[in-house]
Amino acid sequence: MFDHLGIQVSDVEASLKVYLRVFAALGMREAVRFPVGDGFVVGLAAGQGGPQFWLSQSTGAETRELHVAFQAESRAVVDAVHEAAVAAGVEVLHAPREWPEYHPGYYGVFLRDLDGHNVEAVYHGSPA
């Protein structure tokens, strides 16, 4: 359904560093960067595909929490995201576990990014 998603952040460079470090196990990488005003916009991608997740400078105060879930290839990748988040000092909202209320095999970790958004790595596999 989605082609791409963009979110506004208070500090693009700081957010970029956190997203690249925490979601490295997903293969997240900077795909493109271009100037806008006094700052820049950055497009992030995974694998060989083009940018699908964009970070840009916010123009005002954040008023709502956004939830974004990134798909992981395995439970081990979700666990690696969690380990990277802890090492980076990122707030962990929910440590990795299975969420059977979503569906059997739904395994995810929920984190809080620098702007207060709820970001997740999720694997849709078989129940443990």
Rosetta blueprint (number, residue, H / E / L):
1 M L
2 F L
3 D L
4 H L
5 L E
6 G E
7 I E
8 Q E
9 V E
10 S L
11 D L
12 V H
13 E H
14 A H
15 S H
16 L H
17 K H
18 V H
19 Y H
20 L H
21 R H
22 V H
23 F L
24 A H
25 A H
26 L H
27 G L
28 M E
29 R E
30 E E
31 A E
32 V E
33 R E
34 F E
35 P E
36 V E
37 G L
38 D L
39 G E
40 F E
41 V E
42 V E
43 G E
44 L E
45 A E
46 A E
47 G L
48 Q L
49 G L
50 G L
51 P L
52 Q L
53 F E
54 W E
55 L E
56 S E
57 Q E
58 S L
59 T L
60 G L
61 A L
62 E L
63 T L
64 R L
65 E L
66 L L
67 H E
68 V E
69 A E
70 F E
71 Q E
72 A L
73 E L
74 S L
75 R H
76 A H
77 V H
78 V H
79 D H
80 A H
81 V H
82 H H
83 E H
84 A H
85 A H
86 V H
87 A H
88 A H
89 G L
90 V L
91 E E
92 V E
93 L E
94 H E
95 A E
96 P E
97 R E
98 E E
99 W L
100 P L
101 E L
102 Y L
103 H L
104 P L
105 G L
106 Y E
107 Y E
108 G E
109 V E
110 F E
111 L E
112 R E
113 D L
114 L L
115 D L
116 G L
117 H L
118 N E
119 V E
120 E E
121 A E
122 V E
123 Y E
124 H E
125 G L
126 S L
127 P L
128 A L
